[in-house]
């Protein structure tokens, strides 16, 4: 099945429902031209309408980035295996792709396409979808140390709270400036961010003491080259979930 995110990639330009099984997530960031957001949104809705009317079976989520410059959207869809990328038999997508050059692409400034793989062994087990997410991206210089730390921290959180708080993904390939990992914290409403919760390092410190925690923090800092974060709001009008 031809994925919507891949259409943004192959036409000349370039939880997220959560799941506790390992999956591949196509993630496309789209920067919309200044003053073109309304037209871009309508173009996506037009494509969705066409796709549904032609009984398309694909599903995707659209997310609007909250912070940062310009209007940026992220579109995500899920694959169970890499073999799905070989399947071009999406009749509805083929019928509707002609809408892209006239109604969507003219309103796009630039795009960035990523493929990520879920890391279920250190991720939240809940399958309940959320409408808001806080995403932190990491570019690392020592994957072995980075993984050992996040696995240790996630394990302590699960012991204390019964499950991990977030969903981890590794990034497949990309440029030298692309992230290597990302972690997604889903939440229902912004008031949830006001909740007084122990930080992840505090939870680890309660179990292992200050000395061991500082050693782990140093190991983590030395493993990370850079990190950055954004919040995203899901757009139900632009998503196709049925």
KALIN-V807508 format. One line per field, one symbol per residue. psi: psi as a letter, one per 20 degrees, with the letter a starting at -180 (. if undefined). A space follows every 10 residues. Layout:
psi->???
This chain:
psi->poqghhhhgh pma..opqqj rprpppoppo pqqpjjgghg ghgghggggg gghjkqiqqr pppppgrrqr opqppqrqqh rhhhiiojln ggghhiiihg hhighijpgr rppqpqpqmh ikrpipjpqq iqqoppqppq inhggghhgh hgghghghgg iirqhapqqq poarriiqqh qqpooqrgqh hhiipnqprh hgghhhhirg ghghghhggg ghhpgqqqqq qpppohhiqo j.
